[in-house]
């Protein structure tokens, strides 16, 4: 199987196309939409550097004619890795992948034993965009918490705080689940389109029914440049501007949140350093304001050593970060499996894209939902440390659910 990449003259709405096809990635001036599936490359064992290199080689072997020769051209795959690094996953290579890249460049890559022409790919895309959305609107929805909020607050969060104070670990990120059941199948096309509209600055993604609008870049690689933008530390938004500004200022001044954030930054720099000739972070975090919450965020950038590690190798080293797992990583992940009572699936995993040259970008797959017929499952997580307040942690999950709930309930 080979890929062929050509310049794209048609100015397609790639967000609408990805919403219709169920394969979308949008971040910072780059939008990727897939149509059809040419291949699936399985990851059957835990994602390690060796596994990442093996998968990267399989993707690179699909390289054929490439008239663009830029990051994101040539063979390209989308992938959504689960939170559990030992769980199986797979790369999805679309039959046609449409890319709007930086500086207005546009191209299409077709993959297969007999790849489509650019005109054929555009014709399929236009037909998909022209399909009428005649799905009925749901009239009823049932919302269910598998673990009662009060039980989660008092028994799970309270117990973990006690274990942290006893010295078992310094931080654990605990998530709780909401399940929604509608009286008609969920229209993923509407969900993704509304996510993109409601979260213009987020990383919007869709793959195999897993959709989201993440604010957090796990890692991106462009040639030998590596970037990350970890978030840790949260405060709710307020409708009154003066109150909202005070909440952001309080977050920036919070000892608890600053310490929680520092854990993530120090860990990330330590994990990236073996791959880099140089890596550094902004000296102080800044406020990242989203429609529903404020976060503390710090930009990280470095230069990769030669030969540069692929983005999937970097994901293998960084996932899960303390921002979604905890610290120390091993003890925190074990504790999560013990106390949460739910399978996170791809929530808080790593979702992104990679090309045959090892370039790509992955977000931390938070503010997300798994859609399955009439059902949706979504999680919200909080970083629990020794001086956490269980009541405040529960309220934080409620604020974070607001990234997805209004979009789903507007169906």
C-alpha positions as CSV (number, residue, x, y, z in Angstrom):
1,X,0.0,0.0,0.0
2,X,1.3,3.5,-0.9
3,X,0.3,7.1,-0.4
4,X,0.2,9.9,-2.9
5,X,0.1,13.6,-1.9
6,X,-1.0,16.4,-4.1
7,X,-1.6,20.1,-3.7
8,X,-5.3,20.8,-3.0
9,X,-7.0,23.5,-5.0
10,X,-10.5,23.0,-3.6
11,X,-11.2,25.1,-0.5
12,X,-13.2,22.6,1.6
13,X,-14.5,23.2,5.1
14,X,-12.4,20.6,6.8
15,X,-14.1,21.0,10.2
16,X,-17.4,20.2,8.6
17,X,-15.8,17.4,6.6
18,X,-14.2,15.9,9.7
19,X,-17.5,16.2,11.6
20,X,-19.3,14.4,8.9
21,X,-16.7,11.6,8.5
22,X,-15.8,11.2,12.2
23,X,-12.1,11.8,11.7
24,X,-10.9,15.3,12.6
25,X,-8.0,17.1,14.2
26,X,-7.8,20.9,14.5
27,X,-5.2,22.9,16.3
28,X,-3.4,26.2,15.8
29,X,-3.9,26.8,12.1
30,X,-3.7,23.1,11.1
31,X,-6.9,21.2,10.3
32,X,-6.9,17.5,9.3
33,X,-9.9,15.6,8.1
34,X,-10.0,12.0,7.0
35,X,-12.4,10.1,4.8
36,X,-12.6,6.4,4.6
37,X,-10.1,3.9,6.1
38,X,-7.2,2.5,4.1
39,X,-5.5,0.7,6.9
40,X,-5.3,0.1,10.7
41,X,-1.9,-0.5,12.3
42,X,-2.4,-2.2,15.6
43,X,-0.5,-1.5,18.8
44,X,-1.0,-4.8,20.7
45,X,1.6,-4.3,23.5
46,X,2.4,-1.5,25.9
47,X,3.6,1.6,24.0
48,X,7.3,1.8,24.5
49,X,10.1,3.5,22.5
50,X,10.6,0.2,20.7
51,X,6.9,-0.2,19.9
52,X,6.7,3.4,18.7
53,X,9.7,2.9,16.4
54,X,8.2,-0.3,14.9
55,X,4.8,1.4,14.2
56,X,6.6,4.4,12.8
57,X,8.5,2.2,10.4
58,X,5.2,0.6,9.2
59,X,3.8,4.0,8.5
60,X,6.9,5.3,6.8
61,X,6.9,2.3,4.4
62,X,3.7,3.6,2.9
63,X,5.4,6.7,1.5
64,X,5.0,7.3,-2.2
65,X,4.8,10.4,-4.4
66,X,4.7,13.6,-2.3
67,X,4.4,16.9,-4.1
68,X,4.3,18.9,-0.8
69,X,7.1,17.5,1.4
70,X,6.1,19.3,4.5
71,X,5.3,18.0,8.0
72,X,1.9,16.3,7.7
73,X,2.2,15.4,4.1
74,X,2.9,11.9,2.9
75,X,1.4,8.9,4.8
76,X,-0.5,10.2,7.9
77,X,-2.3,8.4,10.6
78,X,-4.7,9.4,13.4
79,X,-4.6,7.6,16.7
80,X,-6.3,7.8,20.1
81,X,-4.4,6.0,22.8
82,X,-6.2,4.9,26.0
83,X,-5.2,6.1,29.4
84,X,-4.1,2.6,30.3
85,X,-0.8,2.3,28.5
86,X,-1.0,-1.5,28.4
87,X,-4.4,-1.5,26.6
88,X,-4.4,-2.1,22.8
89,X,-4.8,0.7,20.3
90,X,-4.4,1.3,16.6
91,X,-3.3,3.9,14.1
92,X,-6.0,4.7,11.5
93,X,-4.7,5.6,8.0
94,X,-7.5,7.3,6.1
95,X,-8.1,6.6,2.4
96,X,-8.0,10.3,1.9
97,X,-6.6,12.8,4.3
98,X,-7.2,16.5,3.7
99,X,-4.9,19.0,5.4
100,X,-5.0,22.8,5.7
101,X,-1.6,23.5,7.0
102,X,0.2,26.6,8.3
103,X,0.5,29.6,6.0
104,X,-2.6,28.6,4.1
105,X,-1.1,25.5,2.4
106,X,-3.6,22.8,1.4
107,X,-3.1,19.3,0.3
108,X,-4.6,15.8,0.1
109,X,-3.0,12.4,0.7
110,X,-4.6,9.3,-0.7
111,X,-3.6,5.9,0.5
112,X,-4.3,2.4,-0.7
113,X,-3.2,-0.3,-3.1
114,X,-4.6,1.9,-5.9
115,X,-4.9,5.4,-4.3
116,X,-7.6,7.7,-5.5
117,X,-6.8,10.8,-7.6
118,X,-7.1,14.2,-6.0
119,X,-10.2,14.9,-8.0
120,X,-11.8,11.6,-6.9
121,X,-11.0,12.4,-3.3
122,X,-12.5,15.9,-3.6
123,X,-15.6,14.4,-5.2
124,X,-16.1,12.0,-2.3
125,X,-15.6,14.8,0.2
126,X,-18.1,17.1,-1.5
127,X,-20.7,14.3,-1.6
128,X,-20.2,13.8,2.2
129,X,-20.5,17.5,2.9
130,X,-23.7,17.6,0.8
131,X,-25.4,14.8,2.7
132,X,-28.6,16.0,4.4
133,X,-28.7,15.8,8.2
134,X,-32.2,14.3,8.7
135,X,-31.5,12.6,12.1
136,X,-34.4,13.2,14.5
137,X,-33.7,15.4,17.5
138,X,-33.7,13.6,20.8
139,X,-36.6,14.4,23.1
140,X,-35.4,12.8,26.3
141,X,-32.0,12.2,28.1
142,X,-31.2,10.3,31.2
143,X,-28.1,11.3,33.1
144,X,-26.5,8.9,35.5
145,X,-23.5,8.9,37.8
146,X,-22.2,5.4,38.4
147,X,-20.8,6.6,41.7
148,X,-22.9,9.1,43.6
149,X,-21.1,12.5,43.7
150,X,-21.3,12.5,47.5
151,X,-19.7,9.0,47.7
152,X,-17.0,10.0,45.3
153,X,-16.3,13.2,47.4
154,X,-16.3,11.7,50.8
155,X,-15.1,8.1,50.4
156,X,-12.8,8.2,47.4
157,X,-11.3,11.7,47.4
158,X,-11.3,11.8,51.2
159,X,-9.5,8.4,51.4
160,X,-6.9,9.4,48.8
161,X,-6.1,12.6,50.7
162,X,-5.5,10.6,53.8
163,X,-3.1,8.2,51.9
164,X,-1.2,11.2,50.4
165,X,-0.8,12.7,53.9
166,X,0.5,9.4,55.1
167,X,3.2,9.6,52.5
168,X,2.1,6.9,49.9
169,X,2.4,9.5,47.1
170,X,2.4,13.2,46.5
171,X,-0.5,13.5,44.0
172,X,-3.2,11.5,42.4
173,X,-5.6,12.6,39.7
174,X,-9.1,11.2,40.3
175,X,-11.8,11.3,37.7
176,X,-15.5,10.6,38.0
177,X,-17.9,9.5,35.2
178,X,-21.2,10.7,33.9
179,X,-23.3,8.6,31.5
180,X,-25.9,10.0,29.3
181,X,-28.6,8.0,27.4
182,X,-30.7,9.7,24.7
183,X,-33.9,8.3,23.2
184,X,-32.4,8.5,19.7
185,X,-28.8,7.8,18.5
186,X,-26.4,10.6,19.1
187,X,-25.6,12.6,15.9
188,X,-21.8,12.8,16.1
189,X,-21.7,15.2,13.2
190,X,-23.6,17.8,15.2
191,X,-21.6,17.2,18.3
192,X,-18.2,17.7,16.6
193,X,-19.4,20.8,14.7
194,X,-20.7,22.4,17.9
195,X,-17.6,21.5,19.8
196,X,-15.5,23.3,17.2
197,X,-17.8,26.3,17.4
198,X,-17.9,26.4,21.2
199,X,-14.2,25.9,21.7
200,X,-12.4,27.9,18.9
201,X,-9.0,27.8,20.7
202,X,-9.1,24.2,21.8
203,X,-7.7,21.1,20.1
204,X,-10.8,19.6,18.6
205,X,-10.7,15.9,17.6
206,X,-12.9,13.0,16.5
207,X,-11.9,9.4,15.9
208,X,-13.9,6.1,16.2
209,X,-16.7,7.8,18.2
210,X,-14.3,9.5,20.6
211,X,-14.7,13.3,20.5
212,X,-13.4,16.2,22.4
213,X,-12.1,19.7,22.7
214,X,-8.9,19.5,24.7
215,X,-7.0,22.6,26.0
216,X,-3.8,20.7,26.6
217,X,-1.0,19.9,24.1
218,X,0.9,16.8,25.3
219,X,3.7,17.0,22.8
220,X,4.3,18.1,19.2
221,X,7.2,17.5,17.0
222,X,8.1,19.5,13.8
223,X,11.4,18.3,12.4
224,X,13.8,18.7,15.3
225,X,11.6,21.1,17.4
226,X,9.6,19.7,20.3
227,X,6.8,21.6,22.1
228,X,4.4,21.0,24.9
229,X,1.9,23.0,26.8
230,X,1.0,21.2,30.1
231,X,-1.9,22.4,32.2
232,X,-2.3,21.8,35.9
233,X,-4.2,23.8,38.5
234,X,-7.8,24.9,37.9
235,X,-10.4,27.5,39.0
236,X,-14.0,28.0,37.7
237,X,-15.1,30.9,35.5
238,X,-17.6,33.5,36.7
239,X,-20.1,35.5,34.7
240,X,-19.2,38.8,36.4
241,X,-16.0,40.1,34.9
242,X,-14.6,41.4,38.2
243,X,-15.3,38.1,40.0
244,X,-13.8,36.1,37.1
245,X,-10.6,38.2,37.1
246,X,-10.3,37.7,40.9
247,X,-10.7,33.9,40.4
248,X,-7.9,33.9,37.9
249,X,-5.7,36.0,40.1
250,X,-6.4,33.7,43.1
251,X,-5.5,30.7,41.0
252,X,-2.2,32.3,40.0
253,X,-1.5,33.1,43.7
254,X,-2.6,29.7,45.0
255,X,0.2,27.8,46.7
256,X,-1.6,24.5,46.3
257,X,-2.2,24.9,42.5
258,X,1.3,26.3,41.9
259,X,2.8,23.3,43.6
260,X,0.6,20.9,41.7
261,X,1.6,22.6,38.5
262,X,5.3,22.5,39.4
263,X,5.1,18.8,39.8
264,X,4.0,18.4,36.2
265,X,6.5,20.8,34.7
266,X,9.5,19.4,36.5
267,X,8.5,15.8,35.6
268,X,8.0,16.8,31.9
269,X,11.4,18.4,31.6
270,X,13.0,15.4,33.2
271,X,11.3,13.0,30.8
272,X,12.0,15.1,27.7
273,X,15.7,15.9,28.5
274,X,17.1,12.5,27.3
275,X,15.7,13.1,23.8
276,X,16.9,16.7,23.6
277,X,20.0,18.8,23.1
278,X,18.1,21.6,24.7
279,X,14.8,21.9,26.5
280,X,13.3,24.7,28.7
281,X,10.1,26.0,30.1
282,X,8.7,29.4,30.7
283,X,9.9,30.6,34.1
284,X,6.3,31.1,35.5
285,X,2.9,29.7,34.5
286,X,0.3,31.9,33.0
287,X,-3.5,31.8,33.0
288,X,-5.2,29.8,30.2
289,X,-8.9,30.8,30.2
290,X,-11.4,28.5,28.7
291,X,-15.2,29.0,28.4
292,X,-15.8,27.0,31.7
293,X,-12.5,27.1,33.7
294,X,-9.2,28.8,34.2
295,X,-6.0,26.7,34.1
296,X,-2.4,27.3,34.9
297,X,-0.3,26.6,31.8
298,X,3.4,26.7,31.0
299,X,4.9,26.4,27.5
300,X,7.8,24.0,27.0
301,X,10.1,24.0,23.9
302,X,13.3,22.2,23.0
303,X,15.5,20.9,20.2
304,X,15.7,17.1,19.6
305,X,19.1,15.4,19.4
306,X,20.0,13.6,16.2
307,X,18.4,11.4,15.0
308,X,15.3,13.1,16.4
309,X,12.8,10.8,18.2
310,X,9.4,10.4,16.5
311,X,6.4,12.1,18.1
312,X,5.1,8.6,19.0
313,X,8.3,7.9,20.9
314,X,7.9,11.1,22.8
315,X,4.3,10.2,23.6
316,X,5.5,6.8,24.9
317,X,7.8,8.7,27.3
318,X,5.3,11.3,28.5
319,X,2.0,9.6,28.8
320,X,0.4,9.7,31.3
321,X,1.7,13.0,32.8
322,X,1.2,13.9,36.5
323,X,-1.6,16.2,35.2
324,X,-3.8,13.2,34.5
325,X,-2.1,10.5,36.5
326,X,-0.2,11.8,39.5
327,X,3.2,11.5,41.1
328,X,5.0,9.2,41.4
329,X,3.5,8.0,38.2
330,X,3.5,4.2,39.0
331,X,2.0,4.5,42.4
332,X,-0.6,7.0,41.2
333,X,-1.8,5.0,38.2
334,X,-2.0,1.9,40.5
335,X,-4.1,3.9,43.0
336,X,-6.4,5.2,40.2
337,X,-7.1,1.6,39.1
338,X,-7.8,0.6,42.7
339,X,-10.2,3.4,43.8
340,X,-11.9,4.9,40.7
341,X,-14.2,1.9,39.9
342,X,-14.4,2.8,36.2
343,X,-12.5,2.2,33.0
344,X,-11.4,5.6,31.7
345,X,-11.0,4.2,28.2
346,X,-9.5,6.9,26.0
347,X,-10.3,9.7,28.4
348,X,-7.0,11.3,29.6
349,X,-5.2,9.2,27.0
350,X,-3.2,10.7,24.1
351,X,-5.0,11.6,20.8
352,X,-3.3,13.0,17.8
353,X,-1.7,12.5,14.4
354,X,1.7,11.4,13.1
355,X,3.3,11.3,9.6
356,X,5.8,9.0,8.0
357,X,8.7,11.2,9.0
358,X,7.9,11.2,12.7
359,X,6.3,14.6,12.9
360,X,3.0,15.1,14.6
361,X,1.0,16.4,17.6
362,X,-0.9,14.8,20.4
363,X,-3.2,16.4,23.0
364,X,-4.1,15.1,26.4
365,X,-7.6,13.7,25.7
366,X,-9.6,15.6,28.4
367,X,-12.9,17.4,27.9
368,X,-14.0,14.4,25.8
369,X,-16.8,11.9,25.4
370,X,-17.1,8.4,24.0
371,X,-20.2,8.2,21.8
372,X,-21.9,4.8,21.2
373,X,-25.3,4.8,19.7
374,X,-27.7,6.4,22.1
375,X,-25.1,6.5,24.9
376,X,-22.3,8.9,25.9
377,X,-19.7,8.5,28.6
378,X,-17.7,11.4,29.9
379,X,-15.2,12.0,32.7
380,X,-13.8,14.9,34.6
381,X,-10.7,14.7,36.7
382,X,-9.0,16.7,39.5
383,X,-5.5,16.7,40.9
384,X,-5.7,15.6,44.6
385,X,-2.8,16.6,46.9
386,X,-2.4,16.6,50.7
387,X,-4.2,19.9,51.3
388,X,-7.0,19.3,48.8
389,X,-10.6,20.0,49.9
390,X,-13.0,17.2,48.8
391,X,-15.9,19.7,48.4
392,X,-13.8,21.9,46.1
393,X,-12.6,18.9,44.1
394,X,-16.2,17.9,43.4
395,X,-17.1,21.4,42.4
396,X,-14.1,21.4,40.0
397,X,-15.4,18.3,38.2
398,X,-18.8,20.0,37.8
399,X,-17.0,22.9,36.2
400,X,-15.0,20.7,33.9
401,X,-18.1,18.7,32.7
402,X,-19.4,22.0,31.3
403,X,-17.0,21.7,28.4
404,X,-19.0,18.7,27.0
405,X,-22.4,18.7,28.6
406,X,-23.9,21.8,27.0
407,X,-22.8,20.5,23.6
408,X,-24.3,17.1,24.1
409,X,-27.5,18.4,25.6
410,X,-28.1,20.8,22.7
411,X,-28.7,17.8,20.3
